[in-house]
Every structure is written in C-alpha cells, then in structure tokens.
Amino acid sequence: MVDETAPVLHRAAHIVSQSGAGPEPEMIAVADGRIRATGTVAALRDRFPGAPETDHGDATLVPGLNDTRRARAAPTSTWC
C-alpha cells in the first residue's frame, strides 16, 4: 500500500514522465522524496485536496537522480 500522506503538488511547463504512455503530465505529486502520482491539474487536486502546490513556471521537471557532472566528464562514454 502506498502512503499518500502529505504530498506536494508540482506544476511546470514540461514534465518528463519517462512512461511513454499518454500525454505529458501537467502536474506531479511528490511525497517522501518519491513521485506518487502524475496527471492533470484537476485530477491531482481532486485526489489530494488541500495539498500545497509549487508552480515551477517555464521549467522542465525530470524524474530521478541526474548527475550532470558525470555526463560532462564522460561525453563519449557508451551506456549499457
């Protein structure tokens, strides 16, 4: 069972879901450092009423840990 307590809703111009299914999400719900849900603004506001929201404006949100130093240090590396 997923603990859906105290999520924070995040909205941005672009959200990369990496699922490849359906349209790009409009908003994500994050709790305990994990993405708990993605979807439309209306759907997530209905699912998590009263949750605080952060609007990131024109930003792009990307899930996961992205170590940009590694990518710059080894631009010709082959990843398996």
C-alpha angles and dihedrals in degrees: 000000000000116000104230097181123133101358122176116217117223124197127187140159090257130020119187108211100176089211094106090211124115129338125330109279119250095209142012131209116219126190129166091000093302133105105247100177144357130199146096122337091246094049095050094044088053093047095046106030114192094012114147115254133213119197111205093188115206094359126119116230116211122187124230136027112312114191102196092180091064093049092051093045094054109028094156097048119124113229120209 
